[in-house]
């Protein structure tokens, strides 16, 4: 269990943390025919929009209530009403999703009351669902905003329905990419189950060319599927951040839940497949047995480049846990771990300490490390220290293909091991030759590596 400490600095230097409204906006972007709206100034929305566009390299529908000095003091009802009417008229979304900002939270706008009043005064909005979530950006972080938004979607739109034994609700964490979601959907459906993904950015932010243009999101979880989540036989959450929404589904519809703290690694994916096999009554498909065998071989090949490597990681809590746990299992040493906000995930991290800090804290702690792992804003620290950087999380704006990067399942775990090992191989000049024990003795030692079954029959799930 990691000891969690908070930085005592008077200000943040090269911030690691992203805001709650930005995380909530990402969740809303996973709904089909949706218009996310930030209730705040234009600058708040513009800043988030830039990060989303640069990371996904896609057009992002994101609107603002455009609060100014006067409306911030007098209250934002008129701005909320005008935004809802304009969006309804021009884009005709099926869902308008509003998140607050620090500006309107400080003022204390009663947005739930505003929405109720607009509903009474403007009957033309009757065919549009409106979701609101409180996300002040002076507390919490990106992961918190995403989690609260998914919970708000569930509480607003899901109703109890007769259970469908072959239907599963998947709640992906904010650290999962569109490719991750596609991988998990394929896995669930391979057992003959129907997967409702909430939210589903694999349909809206996967980098495809749409057949037509709309002002709203194109792809994502349809409104009908959100409502149908009340009939699922099981809720699967990926990341501790999904527990809040999973519990809300349980309270509304009585849906049992299982939270996987990560799906990057061997044992956790074994458990997922066993759970899907149990609920479907079907055996694990042969292709996953093959993929598991390939992952075991990848772990054997890759551990030469992970064993003993000192790593400094800075990431949101669930992503930090996923990456840190796998690297620990592969023999790496987690010397510096920086995160953004409090989370139950920190108690599971195999490190001595997690600091809630910024990228300056990462840079100071990484002086004796071999590799830095964080998002693109860590590139300056990497350059100053002369150490390689492996990019993960959000935002990564100096690389393309972020939507197609896979880090879940057996194949995603393999991909990450290869990326890590290849990053170390490309920077072998930073290490002494003895650090890379490609010797007969090392190969013999690998035969008793804890991840390699002594009996090959153990390789089956």
C-alpha positions as CSV (number, residue, x, y, z in Angstrom):
1,X,0.0,0.0,0.0
2,X,1.5,3.3,-1.1
3,X,1.7,6.2,1.3
4,X,-0.1,9.2,-0.2
5,X,1.4,12.6,0.4
6,X,0.5,16.0,-1.0
7,X,3.0,18.6,-2.3
8,X,3.4,21.6,0.0
9,X,4.4,24.0,-2.7
10,X,2.6,27.4,-2.9
11,X,1.9,26.9,-6.6
12,X,1.9,24.3,-9.3
13,X,4.8,24.3,-11.7
14,X,4.3,22.6,-15.1
15,X,0.9,21.1,-14.0
16,X,0.1,17.5,-14.3
17,X,-3.5,17.7,-13.4
18,X,-6.4,18.5,-15.9
19,X,-9.7,19.9,-14.7
20,X,-12.9,18.2,-13.8
21,X,-14.9,20.0,-16.6
22,X,-12.5,18.6,-19.1
23,X,-13.0,15.1,-17.8
24,X,-16.7,15.5,-17.8
25,X,-16.6,16.8,-21.4
26,X,-14.7,13.6,-22.5
27,X,-17.5,11.5,-21.0
28,X,-20.2,13.5,-22.7
29,X,-18.3,13.1,-26.0
30,X,-19.0,9.4,-25.7
31,X,-22.7,9.8,-26.2
32,X,-24.3,9.8,-29.6
33,X,-25.9,13.0,-30.9
34,X,-24.8,14.9,-27.9
35,X,-23.7,18.5,-27.4
36,X,-21.4,19.0,-24.3
37,X,-21.7,22.4,-22.8
38,X,-19.4,24.1,-20.2
39,X,-21.3,26.5,-18.0
40,X,-18.7,29.2,-17.7
41,X,-16.6,31.7,-19.6
42,X,-15.6,31.3,-23.2
43,X,-11.9,30.9,-22.1
44,X,-12.7,27.8,-20.0
45,X,-14.2,26.0,-22.9
46,X,-11.6,27.2,-25.4
47,X,-8.8,25.8,-23.3
48,X,-10.4,22.4,-23.0
49,X,-11.3,22.4,-26.6
50,X,-7.7,23.0,-27.7
51,X,-6.4,20.0,-25.6
52,X,-9.1,17.7,-27.0
53,X,-8.5,18.6,-30.6
54,X,-4.7,18.4,-30.3
55,X,-4.9,14.9,-28.6
56,X,-7.5,13.3,-30.8
57,X,-6.8,15.2,-34.0
58,X,-10.5,15.5,-34.6
59,X,-13.3,18.1,-34.7
60,X,-14.7,18.4,-31.2
61,X,-18.3,19.6,-30.6
62,X,-18.1,21.6,-27.3
63,X,-20.2,24.7,-26.5
64,X,-20.2,27.3,-23.8
65,X,-22.7,29.5,-21.9
66,X,-20.3,32.4,-22.4
67,X,-20.5,33.9,-19.0
68,X,-19.1,37.4,-18.6
69,X,-18.5,39.8,-15.7
70,X,-22.1,40.9,-15.4
71,X,-23.8,37.5,-15.7
72,X,-21.2,36.0,-13.3
73,X,-22.5,38.4,-10.7
74,X,-26.2,38.5,-11.5
75,X,-26.5,34.7,-12.2
76,X,-26.4,32.6,-15.3
77,X,-30.1,31.6,-15.9
78,X,-30.4,33.7,-19.1
79,X,-27.2,32.3,-20.5
80,X,-28.3,28.7,-19.7
81,X,-31.7,29.3,-21.4
82,X,-30.1,31.0,-24.5
83,X,-27.6,28.2,-24.9
84,X,-30.2,25.4,-24.7
85,X,-32.4,27.1,-27.2
86,X,-29.6,28.0,-29.7
87,X,-28.2,24.5,-29.5
88,X,-31.6,22.9,-29.9
89,X,-32.4,25.0,-32.9
90,X,-29.0,24.8,-34.7
91,X,-27.7,21.3,-33.9
92,X,-30.9,19.4,-32.8
93,X,-29.0,17.1,-30.4
94,X,-30.8,14.3,-28.6
95,X,-28.8,15.0,-25.5
96,X,-27.4,18.3,-24.2
97,X,-24.9,17.7,-21.4
98,X,-23.9,20.6,-19.1
99,X,-21.0,20.7,-16.7
100,X,-20.2,23.5,-14.4
101,X,-16.8,25.4,-14.0
102,X,-15.1,27.1,-11.1
103,X,-16.6,30.4,-12.2
104,X,-20.2,29.4,-11.9
105,X,-19.6,27.1,-8.9
106,X,-18.1,30.1,-7.0
107,X,-21.1,32.2,-7.8
108,X,-23.4,29.3,-6.7
109,X,-25.6,29.0,-9.7
110,X,-28.5,26.6,-9.2
111,X,-28.3,24.9,-12.5
112,X,-30.7,22.1,-11.6
113,X,-33.3,24.8,-10.8
114,X,-32.4,26.7,-14.0
115,X,-33.0,23.6,-16.1
116,X,-36.4,22.9,-14.4
117,X,-37.4,26.5,-15.1
118,X,-36.4,26.3,-18.7
119,X,-38.4,23.1,-19.1
120,X,-41.5,24.8,-17.9
121,X,-41.0,28.0,-20.0
122,X,-39.8,26.3,-23.2
123,X,-41.8,23.3,-24.2
124,X,-39.9,23.0,-27.5
125,X,-37.1,21.4,-25.4
126,X,-39.3,18.5,-24.4
127,X,-37.8,16.1,-26.9
128,X,-34.2,16.8,-25.8
129,X,-32.6,15.1,-22.8
130,X,-30.6,17.4,-20.5
131,X,-27.9,16.1,-18.2
132,X,-26.2,18.3,-15.7
133,X,-23.1,17.5,-13.5
134,X,-21.4,19.7,-10.9
135,X,-17.6,19.8,-11.8
136,X,-15.9,22.7,-10.1
137,X,-12.3,22.9,-11.4
138,X,-10.8,24.1,-8.1
139,X,-11.2,20.6,-6.6
140,X,-10.6,17.1,-8.0
141,X,-9.2,16.5,-11.4
142,X,-9.8,15.0,-14.9
143,X,-10.6,11.5,-13.6
144,X,-13.1,12.9,-11.0
145,X,-15.0,15.0,-13.5
146,X,-15.3,12.0,-15.9
147,X,-16.5,9.8,-13.0
148,X,-19.1,12.3,-11.8
149,X,-20.3,12.8,-15.4
150,X,-20.9,9.1,-16.1
151,X,-22.8,8.9,-12.8
152,X,-24.9,11.9,-13.8
153,X,-25.7,10.2,-17.1
154,X,-26.8,7.0,-15.3
155,X,-28.9,8.8,-12.7
156,X,-30.6,11.0,-15.3
157,X,-31.3,8.6,-18.1
158,X,-31.3,5.0,-16.9
159,X,-34.5,3.4,-15.6
160,X,-35.1,-0.2,-14.2
161,X,-36.1,-2.7,-16.9
162,X,-36.6,-6.5,-17.0
163,X,-33.2,-8.2,-16.9
164,X,-31.7,-9.5,-20.1
165,X,-29.4,-12.4,-19.2
166,X,-27.1,-11.9,-22.2
167,X,-26.6,-8.2,-21.8
168,X,-23.6,-6.6,-20.0
169,X,-22.9,-2.9,-19.3
170,X,-19.3,-1.9,-19.7
171,X,-18.2,1.3,-17.9
172,X,-14.7,2.3,-19.3
173,X,-12.5,4.6,-17.3
174,X,-11.3,7.9,-18.7
175,X,-7.8,6.4,-19.3
176,X,-9.1,3.9,-21.9
177,X,-8.7,4.8,-25.5
178,X,-11.2,4.1,-28.4
179,X,-9.0,1.1,-29.3
180,X,-9.2,-0.2,-25.7
181,X,-13.0,0.0,-25.8
182,X,-13.1,-1.8,-29.2
183,X,-10.9,-4.5,-27.7
184,X,-13.2,-5.0,-24.7
185,X,-16.4,-5.0,-26.8
186,X,-14.9,-7.6,-29.0
187,X,-14.0,-9.7,-26.0
188,X,-17.5,-9.5,-24.4
189,X,-19.3,-10.2,-27.7
190,X,-17.0,-13.3,-28.4
191,X,-18.9,-14.9,-25.5
192,X,-22.3,-14.3,-27.2
193,X,-23.1,-11.4,-24.9
194,X,-24.3,-7.9,-25.9
195,X,-22.2,-5.1,-24.6
196,X,-23.6,-1.7,-23.8
197,X,-20.6,0.7,-23.4
198,X,-21.2,3.9,-21.4
199,X,-19.8,6.2,-22.5
200,X,-18.4,4.9,-25.8
201,X,-15.7,7.2,-27.3
202,X,-14.8,4.4,-29.7
203,X,-17.7,5.5,-31.9
204,X,-17.2,9.2,-31.7
205,X,-13.4,9.8,-31.3
206,X,-11.9,6.8,-33.1
207,X,-10.6,8.9,-36.0
208,X,-13.0,7.9,-38.8
209,X,-14.3,10.0,-41.7
210,X,-18.0,10.4,-41.1
211,X,-20.5,10.0,-44.0
212,X,-22.1,13.3,-43.1
213,X,-21.5,16.4,-40.9
214,X,-23.5,17.2,-37.8
215,X,-22.9,19.8,-35.2
216,X,-23.2,17.2,-32.4
217,X,-21.1,14.1,-31.7
218,X,-21.2,11.5,-34.4
219,X,-21.2,8.0,-32.9
220,X,-21.0,7.0,-29.2
221,X,-23.7,5.4,-27.0
222,X,-27.2,5.9,-28.4
223,X,-29.8,7.2,-26.1
224,X,-31.8,3.9,-26.4
225,X,-28.7,2.0,-25.3
226,X,-28.2,4.2,-22.3
227,X,-31.8,3.6,-21.2
228,X,-31.4,-0.2,-21.9
229,X,-28.5,-0.4,-19.4
230,X,-31.2,-0.8,-16.8
231,X,-31.8,-4.4,-18.1
232,X,-28.2,-5.6,-18.0
233,X,-27.3,-8.7,-16.0
234,X,-23.9,-7.4,-15.0
235,X,-22.0,-4.1,-14.8
236,X,-18.2,-4.3,-15.5
237,X,-16.2,-1.3,-14.6
238,X,-12.6,-0.6,-15.6
239,X,-10.9,1.5,-13.0
240,X,-11.9,2.5,-9.5
241,X,-13.3,5.7,-11.0
242,X,-16.2,3.7,-12.4
243,X,-17.4,2.4,-9.0
244,X,-19.6,5.4,-8.4
245,X,-21.6,4.9,-11.6
246,X,-21.7,1.2,-11.2
247,X,-23.2,1.6,-7.7
248,X,-25.7,4.0,-9.1
249,X,-26.8,1.4,-11.7
250,X,-27.1,-1.1,-8.9
251,X,-29.3,1.2,-6.9
252,X,-31.5,2.0,-9.9
253,X,-31.9,-1.4,-11.5
254,X,-30.4,-3.8,-9.0
255,X,-27.6,-4.7,-11.5
256,X,-24.7,-6.6,-9.9
257,X,-21.3,-5.1,-10.5
258,X,-17.6,-6.1,-10.7
259,X,-14.9,-3.5,-10.8
260,X,-11.5,-4.4,-12.4
261,X,-8.9,-2.0,-11.1
262,X,-7.0,-2.5,-14.3
263,X,-7.0,-4.7,-17.4
264,X,-3.3,-4.2,-18.2
265,X,-1.6,-7.4,-17.1
266,X,-2.0,-11.2,-17.1
267,X,-3.9,-12.2,-14.0
268,X,-6.5,-9.4,-14.3
269,X,-7.4,-10.5,-17.9
270,X,-7.6,-14.1,-16.8
271,X,-10.2,-13.0,-14.2
272,X,-12.2,-11.0,-16.8
273,X,-12.4,-14.0,-19.2
274,X,-13.3,-16.3,-16.4
275,X,-16.1,-14.0,-15.4
276,X,-17.5,-13.6,-18.9
277,X,-17.3,-17.4,-19.3
278,X,-19.3,-17.9,-16.1
279,X,-22.0,-15.4,-17.0
280,X,-22.4,-16.6,-20.6
281,X,-22.0,-20.3,-19.8
282,X,-19.6,-20.6,-22.7
283,X,-15.9,-21.6,-22.7
284,X,-13.1,-19.1,-23.3
285,X,-12.6,-18.9,-27.1
286,X,-9.4,-20.5,-28.4
287,X,-8.1,-17.2,-29.8
288,X,-7.7,-15.9,-26.2
289,X,-5.8,-18.9,-25.1
290,X,-3.5,-18.2,-28.1
291,X,-3.2,-14.5,-27.1
292,X,-2.4,-15.5,-23.5
293,X,0.4,-17.7,-24.7
294,X,1.8,-14.9,-26.9
295,X,1.6,-12.6,-23.9
296,X,3.6,-15.0,-21.8
297,X,6.3,-15.1,-24.5
298,X,6.3,-11.3,-24.7
299,X,6.8,-11.1,-20.9
300,X,9.7,-13.5,-21.2
301,X,11.2,-11.5,-24.0
302,X,10.5,-8.1,-22.5
303,X,11.6,-8.7,-18.9
304,X,15.2,-8.4,-19.9
305,X,14.5,-4.7,-20.5
306,X,12.2,-4.1,-17.6
307,X,13.9,-6.0,-14.8
308,X,15.7,-3.5,-12.5
309,X,14.8,-0.5,-14.5
310,X,14.1,2.6,-12.3
311,X,10.9,4.3,-13.5
312,X,9.3,7.7,-12.7
313,X,5.5,7.8,-13.5
314,X,3.1,10.7,-13.4
315,X,-0.5,10.0,-14.3
316,X,-4.1,10.0,-13.3
317,X,-4.8,7.5,-10.5
318,X,-6.2,4.5,-12.4
319,X,-3.7,4.8,-15.2
320,X,-0.9,5.1,-12.7
321,X,-2.1,1.9,-11.0
322,X,-2.4,0.0,-14.3
323,X,1.0,0.9,-15.7
324,X,2.8,0.8,-12.3
325,X,1.4,-2.6,-11.3
326,X,2.4,-4.2,-14.6
327,X,5.9,-2.8,-14.5
328,X,6.3,-3.9,-10.9
329,X,5.3,-7.4,-12.0
330,X,7.9,-7.2,-14.7
331,X,10.6,-6.4,-12.3
332,X,10.8,-2.6,-12.7
333,X,11.3,-0.4,-9.7
334,X,8.8,2.4,-9.1
335,X,11.0,5.0,-7.6
336,X,8.8,8.1,-8.2
337,X,5.0,8.1,-8.6
338,X,3.1,11.4,-9.0
339,X,-0.7,11.6,-9.3
340,X,-3.3,14.2,-9.5
341,X,-6.1,13.5,-7.0
342,X,-7.1,11.3,-4.1
343,X,-8.3,7.8,-5.1
344,X,-8.8,4.3,-3.7
345,X,-6.4,3.1,-6.5
346,X,-3.4,4.5,-4.6
347,X,-3.8,1.9,-1.9
348,X,-3.3,-0.8,-4.5
349,X,-0.1,0.6,-6.1
350,X,3.0,-1.4,-5.4
351,X,5.1,1.6,-4.5
352,X,6.3,3.2,-1.2
353,X,4.8,6.6,-1.9
354,X,2.5,8.4,-4.2
355,X,2.7,12.2,-4.3
356,X,-0.2,14.4,-5.4
357,X,1.9,16.9,-7.2
358,X,3.0,18.3,-10.6
359,X,5.6,17.6,-13.3
360,X,8.2,19.6,-11.4
361,X,7.9,17.0,-8.6
362,X,8.3,14.3,-11.2
363,X,11.4,15.9,-12.6
364,X,13.0,16.2,-9.2
365,X,12.2,12.6,-8.3
366,X,13.4,11.3,-11.7
367,X,17.0,12.4,-11.4
368,X,18.2,8.8,-10.7
369,X,15.6,7.1,-12.9
370,X,16.1,5.4,-16.2
371,X,12.8,6.3,-17.8
372,X,10.0,8.9,-17.4
373,X,6.4,7.9,-18.1
374,X,3.7,10.7,-18.4
375,X,1.8,12.7,-20.9
376,X,3.2,15.1,-23.5
377,X,3.8,17.9,-21.0
378,X,6.6,15.8,-19.6
379,X,8.8,16.3,-22.7
380,X,10.6,19.3,-21.2
381,X,11.6,17.4,-18.1
382,X,12.8,14.5,-20.3
383,X,14.9,16.8,-22.3
384,X,16.4,18.6,-19.3
385,X,17.3,15.3,-17.6
386,X,18.5,13.6,-20.8
387,X,16.2,10.6,-20.1
388,X,13.7,8.9,-22.4
389,X,10.0,9.6,-22.2
390,X,7.2,7.1,-22.7
391,X,4.0,9.0,-23.4
392,X,0.8,7.8,-21.8
393,X,-2.6,9.3,-20.9
394,X,-4.1,12.7,-21.8
395,X,-3.0,14.9,-23.5
396,X,-0.5,13.5,-26.0
397,X,-0.4,16.2,-28.7
398,X,3.1,15.5,-30.2
399,X,2.2,12.0,-31.5
400,X,-0.5,10.8,-33.8
401,X,-2.7,7.7,-33.5
402,X,-3.7,8.1,-29.8
403,X,-7.2,6.8,-30.5
404,X,-5.7,3.6,-31.8
405,X,-3.3,2.9,-29.0
406,X,-4.3,-0.2,-27.1
407,X,-3.4,-1.0,-23.4
408,X,-6.0,-3.5,-22.3
409,X,-6.4,-7.3,-22.7
410,X,-3.7,-9.7,-23.6
411,X,-2.9,-7.9,-26.8
412,X,-2.9,-4.5,-25.2
413,X,-0.6,-5.7,-22.5
414,X,1.8,-7.1,-25.2
415,X,1.7,-3.8,-27.0
416,X,2.7,-1.9,-23.9
417,X,5.5,-4.3,-23.0
418,X,6.9,-4.0,-26.5
419,X,6.7,-0.2,-26.5
420,X,8.4,-0.1,-23.1
421,X,11.2,-2.5,-24.1
422,X,11.7,-0.8,-27.4
423,X,12.0,2.6,-25.7
424,X,14.7,1.1,-23.5
425,X,16.5,-0.5,-26.4
426,X,16.5,2.8,-28.3
427,X,18.2,4.4,-25.4
428,X,20.7,1.7,-24.3
429,X,23.4,4.3,-24.3
430,X,22.0,5.4,-21.0
431,X,22.9,2.1,-19.4
432,X,26.0,-0.1,-18.9
433,X,26.1,-3.3,-20.9
434,X,25.8,-5.4,-17.8
435,X,22.3,-3.9,-17.3
436,X,21.1,-6.0,-20.2
437,X,21.7,-9.6,-19.3
438,X,21.2,-11.4,-22.5
439,X,23.3,-14.4,-21.4
440,X,22.8,-18.1,-21.1
441,X,22.5,-17.7,-17.4
442,X,19.8,-15.1,-17.8
443,X,17.9,-17.4,-20.2
444,X,18.1,-20.3,-17.8
445,X,16.8,-18.0,-15.0
446,X,13.9,-17.0,-17.2
447,X,12.7,-20.5,-17.2
448,X,11.7,-20.1,-13.6
449,X,10.4,-16.6,-14.0
450,X,7.1,-16.3,-12.0
451,X,5.1,-15.5,-15.1
452,X,6.2,-18.5,-17.1
453,X,4.2,-21.7,-16.2
454,X,6.5,-24.7,-15.5
455,X,3.8,-26.8,-16.9
456,X,2.6,-25.5,-20.3
457,X,-0.9,-26.8,-19.5
458,X,-1.1,-24.0,-16.9
459,X,-1.1,-21.5,-19.7
460,X,-4.8,-22.2,-20.4
461,X,-7.3,-19.9,-18.7
